[in-house]
Amino acid sequence: MISTPDPIHSTLEDLLTTMRPTSLAWRSSSANDRIQRLNAIRNWIKEHQKEIRLALWNDFQKPEVETDLSEIYPVTSEITHAIKNLKSWMKAKSLPSPLAMLGTSARVQFEPKGVSLIISPWNYPFNLAIGPLVSALAAGCPVVLKPSELTPHTSALIEQMISEIFKKDEVTVVQGDASVAQALLNLPFDHIFFTGSPQIGKIVMENASKHLTSVTLELGGKSPVVVTESADLKDAAQKIIYGKLVNCGQTCVAPDYILVQESKLDLLLSELKVAIQQMYDADFKGIENSKDLARIVNDRHFARLKSYLDDAAQKGAKVAFGGKSNPHHRFLEPTLLTHITEEMDIAHEEIFGPILPIIPYQTIEDAINYINRKPKPLALYVFDKSKTYEQVLEKTSSGNAVINDCVLHFIHNELPFGGVNTSGIGKAHGHYGFLAFSNEKGVLKQRIGYNNATLLRPPYGVKAKKIVESLIRWF
C-alpha cells in the first residue's frame, strides 16, 4: 500500500527548503545587517503599541500597564541590549595556546546554527515569541515561528508584524494547533527553541533527537519561596503577591508555594492578605471588579485550577483568603491555602494560576529537604535579612535564584535565564540567547612547515616516545 504524503508536512517541508539559501547567505551577514532587522522589529512595536495592548486584552483581559511592563518592555529592552553589544558578541575570541601547542593560534568563531524553529506559549504570547526571535536574528538565523493557538488575537498580530517586516524565506509565522506543531517537529531544523511545559518539552526533545537537532527548552516547575525567620514580612508579602498575581499567576517563574518558618506563619498570612487588598481591591469594590488582574486564558485552564482547589479542600486544606470564582468570566480570586499535604494534587502539579499554598517549616534544613525532594525548579526565591539564603542557594539547585524579590531576574539582560533538568535545558536572554542560536566553532591555526607535531609522526622511535612521556608527565 502506497501512503499519501501529509499535505501539511509537504507544505512545511517546502517552506524549510526555501529558507536554506537564506540561512547560507546569513552566515556571512554583518552586525549592521542584523541590527537593521532588529531595528525593524523595534520600530514596528513602537508604532503598534496600542494594537499589542488590545490583542492581549482580547485574549485574557491583560491590564494595559501589565502588557507594557511584561510583554513589550522585555522585548524592546532585549533588542536595545542586543544592538548595543552585537558587534562584540560576533567578534571571534582569541584563546591562549598551551606550551604543548607552541606555534599555533586558537580562536572561537561564532556562526549561526541555521534555520531555527521557535514554538512559543500562550501565557506571555508576545514576549515569549518575539524575545527568542531577537536572539535568533542577532545570531543570524532565519526562523519559523509557531505562536500559541490559545491566544489567537496576539498570534494574528504577530503574524501581521512578521509579514510586514520580513520575507517568507527570512522569518515566517506558521499558525495552527498541536498537529501543526507536530508536523514542524518532524522536520530537520538546525535548532529548536521551545517554551512550555516539561511534558511537552519531552516530546520536543524526542522529536529533535531524530535529526540530532539542538534544543533550548524553557520549561517550568514548582518555583518555591523560602521566608526565613529574619525576613521582613511586609516587604516579602508585597513582593510575593506581585510576583504571584502578575498575569493572574500564569507565569513560568511565578512563586508556586511558600515555605515559611512556622513562628512567622500567622504574621506572613496577615501581610499577604493586606498586600492582595492593597493591590487589587483598594477601593473595596471587590477583586472581581479590579482592572489590574488578568483572567484565566480559557475554560480548560479555569477548570484545571478549580479542580486543584476542590481536591485540596476535600483532603483538608484550609482557605485563608479568597477561593471565590466566576466561570463565566474565567475569574478566580487570589487564594491563600494552608494545611497542605503531599496527597493533594496542588502539592505536585505546577499551579500556573492565582492559588498560593503556604507551608510552615521548623528548621531551614527542613525547607531545603522539602525543595530537594521535588524536581529542580525554574526559579527559587529567598526572603532573608541574615546569611541564611547562602545556605539555601548552596544546598539546592534551580535554574535561577532571587534574594528578597520575585520574577525580576527575567528582565535582567546580563543574566542567563533558563532551567535545569526538568525545568529546562540551555539558557536564554542577552548574550546567552545569542549563544543559544550560535555554533561556537573552535578554530586552530598551525604554522606551515616544521612544527612540534612533526616530531610525533610515524615511524615512531625513541625520540617520539620520550616526547609523549614528557607531555603526559609535565603537560
C-alpha positions as CSV (number, residue, x, y, z in Angstrom):
1,M,0.0,0.0,0.0
2,I,1.4,3.4,-1.0
3,S,0.9,6.1,1.7
4,T,-0.3,9.5,0.7
5,P,2.0,12.4,1.7
6,D,0.7,14.6,4.5
7,P,-0.2,17.9,2.8
8,I,0.7,19.9,5.9
9,H,4.1,18.2,6.2
10,S,4.8,18.7,2.5
11,T,4.0,22.5,2.7
12,L,6.2,23.0,5.7
13,E,9.0,20.9,4.2
14,D,8.8,23.2,1.1
15,L,9.0,26.2,3.5
16,L,12.1,24.9,5.2
17,T,13.7,24.2,1.8
18,T,13.1,27.8,0.7
19,M,14.8,29.1,3.9
20,R,18.0,27.1,3.4
21,P,19.6,29.5,0.9
22,T,18.8,32.4,3.3
23,S,20.5,30.5,6.0
24,L,23.6,30.1,3.9
25,A,23.6,33.8,2.9
26,W,23.1,35.0,6.5
27,R,26.2,33.1,7.7
28,S,28.3,36.0,6.4
29,S,25.9,38.7,7.4
30,S,27.4,41.7,9.2
31,A,26.5,43.1,12.5
32,N,24.9,46.1,10.7
33,D,22.7,43.7,8.6
34,R,21.4,42.0,11.8
35,I,21.0,45.3,13.6
36,Q,18.8,46.6,10.7
37,R,16.5,43.6,11.2
38,L,16.3,44.2,14.9
39,N,15.6,47.8,14.5
40,A,12.7,47.0,12.1
41,I,11.1,45.0,14.9
42,R,11.6,47.7,17.5
43,N,10.2,50.4,15.2
44,W,7.1,48.2,14.4
45,I,6.5,47.6,18.1
46,K,6.7,51.3,18.9
47,E,4.3,52.2,16.1
48,H,1.8,49.4,17.0
49,Q,1.8,49.5,20.8
50,K,-1.9,50.2,21.1
51,E,-2.7,47.1,18.9
52,I,-0.5,44.9,21.0
53,R,-2.3,46.1,24.2
54,L,-5.7,45.4,22.6
55,A,-4.7,41.9,21.4
56,L,-3.6,41.0,24.9
57,W,-6.8,42.4,26.4
58,N,-8.9,40.4,23.9
59,D,-7.0,37.2,24.7
60,F,-7.3,37.3,28.5
61,Q,-8.0,40.8,29.7
62,K,-4.4,41.7,30.4
63,P,-4.2,45.2,32.0
64,E,-2.6,47.8,29.8
65,V,0.3,48.7,32.2
66,E,1.0,45.0,32.7
67,T,1.2,44.4,28.9
68,D,3.6,47.3,28.6
69,L,5.7,46.0,31.5
70,S,5.7,42.3,30.9
71,E,5.2,41.9,27.1
72,I,6.5,45.0,25.4
73,Y,9.3,46.3,27.6
74,P,11.2,42.9,27.9
75,V,11.3,42.7,24.1
76,T,12.4,46.3,23.4
77,S,14.9,46.0,26.1
78,E,16.3,42.8,24.7
79,I,16.6,44.5,21.2
80,T,18.3,47.5,22.6
81,H,20.8,45.3,24.6
82,A,21.5,43.2,21.5
83,I,22.1,46.1,19.3
84,K,24.5,47.7,21.8
85,N,26.5,44.5,22.2
86,L,26.2,42.6,18.9
87,K,29.5,43.6,17.3
88,S,31.3,42.4,20.5
89,W,29.3,39.2,20.6
90,M,30.0,38.4,16.9
91,K,33.8,39.1,17.2
92,A,35.9,35.9,17.2
93,K,37.5,35.4,20.7
94,S,41.2,34.7,20.7
95,L,42.4,32.0,23.1
96,P,45.8,31.3,24.6
97,S,47.7,28.2,23.4
98,P,49.4,25.8,25.9
99,L,53.1,25.2,25.7
100,A,52.5,21.8,24.1
101,M,50.8,23.7,21.2
102,L,53.6,26.3,20.8
103,G,53.5,27.9,17.4
104,T,49.7,27.6,17.0
105,S,47.0,30.2,17.4
106,A,43.4,29.5,18.5
107,R,40.1,31.3,18.5
108,V,36.4,30.7,18.9
109,Q,34.3,31.8,15.9
110,F,30.6,32.3,16.2
111,E,28.4,31.1,13.3
112,P,24.6,30.9,13.1
113,K,23.2,27.4,13.7
114,G,20.9,27.9,10.7
115,V,17.1,27.7,10.2
116,S,15.5,27.6,13.6
117,L,12.1,26.7,14.9
118,I,10.6,28.8,17.8
119,I,7.5,27.4,19.5
120,S,6.1,29.9,21.9
121,P,3.4,29.6,24.7
122,W,0.2,31.4,25.4
123,N,0.9,32.9,28.9
124,Y,3.1,35.7,27.6
125,P,2.3,35.3,23.9
126,F,4.1,38.4,22.6
127,N,7.1,38.4,24.9
128,L,7.9,34.7,24.7
129,A,7.6,34.7,20.9
130,I,9.5,37.8,19.9
131,G,12.1,37.6,22.7
132,P,13.7,34.4,21.3
133,L,13.3,35.7,17.8
134,V,15.5,38.7,18.7
135,S,18.2,36.2,19.9
136,A,17.9,34.2,16.7
137,L,18.2,37.2,14.4
138,A,21.1,38.5,16.4
139,A,22.8,35.2,15.8
140,G,22.0,35.3,12.1
141,C,19.3,32.6,11.9
142,P,16.2,32.5,9.8
143,V,13.2,31.5,11.8
144,V,9.9,29.6,11.6
145,L,7.8,30.9,14.4
146,K,4.8,28.9,15.8
147,P,2.8,31.0,18.2
148,S,0.1,29.6,20.5
149,E,-3.4,28.9,19.2
150,L,-4.8,29.6,22.6
151,T,-4.2,33.4,22.2
152,P,-5.5,34.0,18.7
153,H,-5.6,37.8,18.8
154,T,-1.9,38.1,19.7
155,S,-0.9,35.3,17.3
156,A,-2.7,37.1,14.5
157,L,-0.9,40.3,15.4
158,I,2.5,38.6,15.4
159,E,1.8,37.2,12.0
160,Q,0.9,40.6,10.7
161,M,4.1,42.1,12.2
162,I,6.4,39.4,10.7
163,S,4.7,39.6,7.3
164,E,5.2,43.4,7.2
165,I,8.9,43.2,8.1
166,F,10.4,40.1,6.7
167,K,10.3,38.0,3.5
168,K,8.9,34.5,3.9
169,D,12.3,32.9,3.4
170,E,13.7,35.0,6.3
171,V,11.1,34.8,9.1
172,T,7.7,33.1,8.7
173,V,4.8,32.6,11.2
174,V,3.0,29.2,11.0
175,Q,-0.3,29.0,12.9
176,G,-2.2,26.0,14.0
177,D,-2.9,23.5,16.7
178,A,-0.8,20.7,18.1
179,S,-0.9,18.8,14.9
180,V,0.8,21.7,13.1
181,A,3.4,21.8,15.9
182,Q,4.0,18.1,15.5
183,A,4.4,18.5,11.7
184,L,7.0,21.2,12.3
185,L,8.9,19.0,14.9
186,N,9.1,16.2,12.3
187,L,11.4,18.5,10.1
188,P,15.2,18.7,10.3
189,F,15.6,22.2,11.7
190,D,19.1,23.3,12.8
191,H,17.8,24.5,16.3
192,I,14.6,24.4,18.2
193,F,13.7,26.9,20.9
194,F,10.6,25.8,22.9
195,T,8.9,27.4,25.8
196,G,6.2,25.4,27.6
197,S,5.5,22.6,30.0
198,P,8.0,19.8,30.9
199,Q,5.6,17.2,29.5
200,I,5.6,18.8,26.0
201,G,9.3,19.6,26.4
202,K,9.9,15.8,26.4
203,I,8.0,15.4,23.2
204,V,10.0,18.3,21.6
205,M,13.3,16.7,22.7
206,E,12.3,13.2,21.5
207,N,11.4,14.6,18.0
208,A,14.6,16.7,17.9
209,S,16.7,13.6,18.6
210,K,15.5,12.0,15.4
211,H,17.5,14.7,13.5
212,L,20.1,15.3,16.2
213,T,18.8,18.9,16.4
214,S,20.0,21.0,19.2
215,V,17.3,22.4,21.6
216,T,16.7,25.2,24.1
217,L,13.9,24.2,26.4
218,E,12.4,26.8,28.7
219,L,10.1,24.8,30.8
220,G,8.6,25.3,34.3
221,G,8.0,23.6,37.6
222,K,7.1,24.5,41.1
223,S,9.2,27.5,42.0
224,P,9.5,27.8,45.8
225,V,9.7,30.8,48.1
226,V,11.5,30.5,51.3
227,V,10.7,33.0,54.0
228,T,13.2,32.8,56.8
229,E,12.8,33.8,60.5
230,S,14.7,37.0,59.8
231,A,12.7,38.1,56.8
232,D,11.0,41.5,56.6
233,L,7.5,40.0,56.3
234,K,5.7,43.1,55.0
235,D,8.3,43.6,52.2
236,A,8.3,39.9,51.4
237,A,4.4,39.7,51.2
238,Q,4.2,42.6,48.8
239,K,6.8,41.2,46.5
240,I,5.5,37.7,46.6
241,I,1.9,38.8,45.8
242,Y,3.1,40.9,42.9
243,G,5.2,38.0,41.5
244,K,2.4,35.6,42.1
245,L,-0.5,37.6,40.6
246,V,1.1,39.4,37.7
247,N,-0.7,37.8,34.7
248,C,-3.1,36.2,37.2
249,G,-0.4,33.7,38.2
250,Q,0.1,32.4,34.7
251,T,3.9,32.9,34.7
252,C,6.5,30.2,34.5
253,V,8.6,31.8,37.2
254,A,5.7,32.8,39.5
255,P,6.1,31.7,43.1
256,D,4.4,28.3,43.3
257,Y,4.3,27.8,47.0
258,I,5.7,29.4,50.2
259,L,7.8,27.7,52.8
260,V,7.8,29.9,55.9
261,Q,9.4,29.4,59.3
262,E,6.5,28.2,61.5
263,S,6.7,31.0,64.1
264,K,6.1,33.6,61.3
265,L,3.2,31.8,59.6
266,D,0.3,33.9,61.0
267,L,2.1,37.2,60.6
268,L,3.0,36.4,57.0
269,L,-0.6,35.4,56.2
270,S,-1.8,38.7,57.6
271,E,0.7,40.7,55.4
272,L,-0.2,38.6,52.3
273,K,-3.9,39.4,52.8
274,V,-3.1,43.1,53.2
275,A,-1.0,43.1,50.1
276,I,-3.7,41.5,48.0
277,Q,-6.2,44.0,49.3
278,Q,-4.0,47.0,48.6
279,M,-3.1,45.9,45.0
280,Y,-6.4,44.5,43.8
281,D,-9.2,45.9,46.0
282,A,-8.0,49.2,47.4
283,D,-11.4,50.8,46.8
284,F,-13.3,47.8,48.4
285,K,-15.4,47.2,45.3
286,G,-14.4,43.6,45.1
287,I,-11.4,41.9,43.5
288,E,-13.5,40.7,40.6
289,N,-14.0,44.3,39.6
290,S,-10.3,45.1,39.6
291,K,-9.0,46.2,36.2
292,D,-5.5,45.2,37.3
293,L,-6.0,41.4,37.5
294,A,-5.9,39.4,34.2
295,R,-8.2,36.5,33.6
296,I,-7.5,32.8,33.2
297,V,-6.8,32.2,29.5
298,N,-9.5,29.6,28.7
299,D,-12.2,27.3,30.2
300,R,-9.9,24.3,30.3
301,H,-7.3,26.0,32.4
302,F,-10.0,27.5,34.6
303,A,-11.4,24.0,35.2
304,R,-7.9,22.7,36.0
305,L,-7.3,25.3,38.7
306,K,-10.8,24.8,40.1
307,S,-10.1,21.1,40.4
308,Y,-6.9,21.8,42.3
309,L,-8.9,23.8,44.8
310,D,-11.7,21.2,45.1
311,D,-9.2,18.4,45.6
312,A,-7.2,20.3,48.2
313,A,-10.4,21.2,50.1
314,Q,-11.5,17.6,50.1
315,K,-8.2,16.5,51.5
316,G,-8.1,19.0,54.4
317,A,-6.6,22.3,53.0
318,K,-7.9,25.5,54.6
319,V,-8.7,28.7,52.6
320,A,-7.0,31.5,54.5
321,F,-8.1,34.1,51.8
322,G,-10.1,34.1,48.6
323,G,-11.5,31.0,46.9
324,K,-14.3,32.7,45.0
325,S,-14.7,32.1,41.3
326,N,-16.8,33.0,38.3
327,P,-16.6,30.6,35.4
328,H,-18.5,32.8,33.0
329,H,-15.6,35.4,33.2
330,R,-12.9,32.9,34.0
331,F,-12.3,34.8,37.2
332,L,-10.5,33.0,40.1
333,E,-10.0,35.1,43.2
334,P,-6.4,35.2,44.6
335,T,-6.4,32.3,47.1
336,L,-4.2,31.5,50.0
337,L,-4.2,27.9,51.2
338,T,-2.8,26.3,54.4
339,H,-2.7,22.8,55.8
340,I,-1.2,21.4,52.6
341,T,-0.4,17.7,52.5
342,E,1.5,15.7,49.9
343,E,-1.7,13.8,49.0
344,M,-3.1,16.9,47.3
345,D,-2.7,17.5,43.6
346,I,-1.6,21.1,44.3
347,A,1.5,19.8,46.1
348,H,2.8,18.1,42.9
349,E,1.4,19.9,39.9
350,E,2.7,23.3,38.7
351,I,-0.2,25.7,39.7
352,F,0.0,28.3,37.0
353,G,-2.7,30.4,38.4
354,P,-3.6,32.7,41.4
355,I,-3.5,29.9,44.1
356,L,-0.7,30.1,46.7
357,P,-0.1,27.3,49.2
358,I,1.7,28.3,52.4
359,I,3.6,25.5,54.2
360,P,5.3,26.0,57.6
361,Y,8.7,24.5,58.4
362,Q,10.7,24.2,61.7
363,T,14.3,24.5,60.6
364,I,15.9,25.8,57.4
365,E,17.2,22.2,56.8
366,D,13.5,21.1,56.7
367,A,12.8,23.7,54.0
368,I,15.9,22.7,52.0
369,N,14.9,19.0,52.2
370,Y,11.4,19.8,51.1
371,I,12.7,21.6,48.0
372,N,15.2,18.8,47.2
373,R,12.5,16.1,47.2
374,K,10.9,17.8,44.2
375,P,12.1,18.3,40.6
376,K,14.6,21.1,40.2
377,P,12.6,24.4,39.8
378,L,13.0,27.1,37.2
379,A,13.3,29.7,39.9
380,L,14.0,29.9,43.7
381,Y,13.2,32.9,45.9
382,V,14.5,33.5,49.4
383,F,13.4,36.3,51.7
384,D,16.0,36.8,54.4
385,K,17.9,39.5,56.3
386,S,20.7,37.3,57.5
387,K,23.1,35.0,55.6
388,T,20.7,32.0,55.6
389,Y,20.0,32.5,51.9
390,E,23.6,31.4,51.2
391,Q,22.9,28.0,52.8
392,V,19.7,27.7,50.7
393,L,21.5,28.5,47.5
394,E,24.4,26.2,48.2
395,K,22.2,23.2,49.1
396,T,19.5,23.4,46.5
397,S,19.5,23.5,42.7
398,S,17.4,25.8,40.5
399,G,17.6,27.5,37.1
400,N,17.8,30.9,38.7
401,A,17.5,32.4,42.2
402,V,16.5,35.8,43.5
403,I,17.1,37.1,47.0
404,N,14.5,39.4,48.5
405,D,12.3,39.7,45.4
406,C,10.5,37.6,42.8
407,V,10.4,37.3,39.0
408,L,12.6,40.4,38.3
409,H,15.6,38.3,37.1
410,F,13.6,37.6,33.9
411,I,14.2,41.2,32.7
412,H,17.9,41.4,33.7
413,N,19.7,41.4,30.3
414,E,23.1,40.3,31.7
415,L,21.8,37.2,33.5
416,P,21.4,33.8,31.8
417,F,17.7,32.7,32.0
418,G,16.7,29.1,32.0
419,G,16.1,25.9,33.9
420,V,17.9,22.8,34.9
421,N,16.8,19.2,34.2
422,T,13.0,19.1,34.2
423,S,12.7,22.9,34.4
424,G,14.7,23.4,31.2
425,I,17.8,22.9,29.1
426,G,20.0,25.7,27.9
427,K,20.0,29.4,28.7
428,A,18.4,32.5,27.0
429,H,18.4,36.3,27.0
430,G,21.1,38.7,26.0
431,H,24.5,37.2,25.2
432,Y,23.2,33.8,26.3
433,G,20.4,33.9,23.8
434,F,22.9,34.8,21.1
435,L,24.9,31.8,22.1
436,A,21.9,29.5,22.1
437,F,21.4,30.1,18.4
438,S,25.2,30.1,17.6
439,N,27.7,27.4,16.9
440,E,30.8,28.2,18.9
441,K,33.3,26.9,16.4
442,G,36.8,26.3,17.7
443,V,39.5,27.3,15.1
444,L,43.2,26.2,15.3
445,K,45.8,27.7,13.0
446,Q,49.1,25.9,12.6
447,R,52.2,27.4,11.0
448,I,53.4,25.9,7.7
449,G,56.3,23.5,7.7
450,Y,58.2,22.1,10.6
451,N,56.5,22.3,14.0
452,N,56.2,20.5,17.3
453,A,53.7,18.0,15.9
454,T,56.2,17.0,13.2
455,L,58.2,15.2,15.9
456,L,55.3,12.9,16.7
457,R,54.7,11.4,13.2
458,P,55.4,7.8,12.3
459,P,57.6,6.0,12.2
460,Y,57.6,6.2,16.0
461,G,61.0,6.0,17.6
462,V,62.7,6.6,20.9
463,K,62.5,10.4,20.4
464,A,58.8,10.3,19.8
465,K,58.2,8.0,22.8
466,K,60.2,10.3,25.1
467,I,58.3,13.4,23.9
468,V,54.9,11.8,24.6
469,E,56.1,10.6,28.0
470,S,57.2,14.2,28.8
471,L,53.8,15.6,27.6
472,I,52.0,13.2,29.9
473,R,54.2,14.0,32.8
474,W,54.5,17.7,32.5
475,F,51.6,19.0,30.5
